[in-house]
């Protein structure tokens, strides 16, 4: 047995490694010659626990803790420690130990080796230093940066991203898409996975939540880092704030939309035409108020060109190069007007399949024109008042305030003071809107402008029809100047266009019967009103008006509106509703 052990030890002495054996209790019984030569210790000095003299004092505690734990477990184990060389220098070694068992499974001996890992440790240290330096560089870059594993798991995020989102590094590593706007998460996850699978650089536009809860658009570039074999070992994602660019793009889209709408509105004049005293007074008011930021309330009968006045104010203001957004409040159902004005989030109501920007956001930096302002329901009036006072609002379905820089112009053909008295229009909103009132004169007050208006319209419609008209019949001018024009300029447009279409020569003339028919129709409507309403007791009058409002679902104007059903002008009905204290909004549906 002794000869066999000696032969084994002789063989161990010849292997090119530091090797040793221990008893079951962990004390050393043998160390090979290479171990002794390396450490400069003798066999006698190293046996038992003497080998500890060659271990760096800072590593001895850890090494012994591990060695005792391995002995107790009777399972293989390893630990790293620095071993002193014969010249006094220390190098890192990996200490490995495995148990030897008898046929009954009892540990009878431990064999171990020490492997020099100094170069590996130095490489590790250098890598850690390089990583620290790289992180310092990444942290100094004024962009949000995330380092990802090949499968997309976040490994590191720089200080810019952590500061922006308010998240800790651990939250970024475990939270996945936590910093993204919730509606964008699924799309971002899908698109990013497709990009990672392709293995080439790609980019995504994502909305990222700031630590205060607000979101901004970022352009995120994903770039792969490959090893020498071409395998992807990391992905670097860098985010650039593009919120200003996205807002500019949105403004351009909205301005283009507004421009297309303006071009399509072929029934409107390009310019305000005329020089009557009534019109000159209006234009003088426009010239004074246009350069200011004051809110303007334009009143006047239907068809008098209130939108033209609003556009003139916008064109002469410092906002003339930005959007002019027109909203016909009477044409939008009361249930949708808030979403139309202020926008809505996805899922805010049935049919809201995606986030939508409202008219106020579209008009940011420009002007919004709220036509038929008296038709806005009470609940929306509160939000409108907030925009006028605080210059901010919230989208439907969101609690996040949005700031806007918008000039508000409003118009009405009703009596807002009467609506305030009747409780259907907020008094505080009326005062906010009525900062600078302008009354658009009716065509009856502008009889002197009729010749030049007719000439302007004749040239316009003749060009459209491919005709050459040069003269306006004198009798036609007289007829047009003496007519009452209940429909104002809009009615004049229709009459002139009809005359151009029917004209065969170069002289424009209007059939007197057309105007008599219009006058008879207006007189008939007045008589119907007199019979139906004017001679009734107030309660019967209220009953007829409320019945018409119920049938028209609260709509005043238009072919199916209550005014049309009663055969009276809209402004007359508005005045009656106010004087009788009728709440027209309770008849609105949805």
Secondary structure as UniProt FT lines:
FT   HELIX           2..14
FT   STRAND          18..22
FT   TURN            24..25
FT   STRAND          28..31
FT   HELIX           33..39
FT   HELIX           43..46
FT   HELIX           50..54
FT   HELIX           57..73
FT   STRAND          77..84
FT   TURN            86..87
FT   STRAND          90..101
FT   TURN            103..104
FT   STRAND          107..116
FT   HELIX           118..140
FT   STRAND          144..148
FT   TURN            150..151
FT   STRAND          154..157
FT   HELIX           159..165
FT   HELIX           169..175
FT   TURN            176..179
FT   HELIX           182..184
FT   HELIX           185..198
FT   STRAND          202..209
FT   TURN            211..212
FT   STRAND          215..226
FT   TURN            228..229
FT   STRAND          232..241
FT   HELIX           243..264
FT   TURN            266..267
FT   HELIX           277..290
FT   STRAND          296..299
FT   TURN            302..303
FT   HELIX           306..315
FT   TURN            318..321
FT   STRAND          324..328
FT   HELIX           329..331
FT   TURN            334..336
FT   HELIX           337..342
FT   TURN            346..347
FT   TURN            350..351
FT   HELIX           359..362
FT   TURN            363..365
FT   STRAND          367..371
FT   HELIX           373..375
FT   HELIX           378..390
FT   STRAND          392..394
FT   STRAND          401..403
FT   STRAND          407..412
FT   HELIX           416..422
FT   HELIX           427..433
FT   TURN            434..435
FT   STRAND          436..439
FT   HELIX           443..449
FT   HELIX           450..465
FT   STRAND          471..472
FT   HELIX           474..482
FT   TURN            486..487
FT   HELIX           488..502
FT   STRAND          507..508
FT   HELIX           512..529
FT   HELIX           530..534
FT   HELIX           538..551
FT   TURN            552..554
FT   TURN            559..560
FT   HELIX           562..566
FT   HELIX           570..580
FT   HELIX           584..587
//
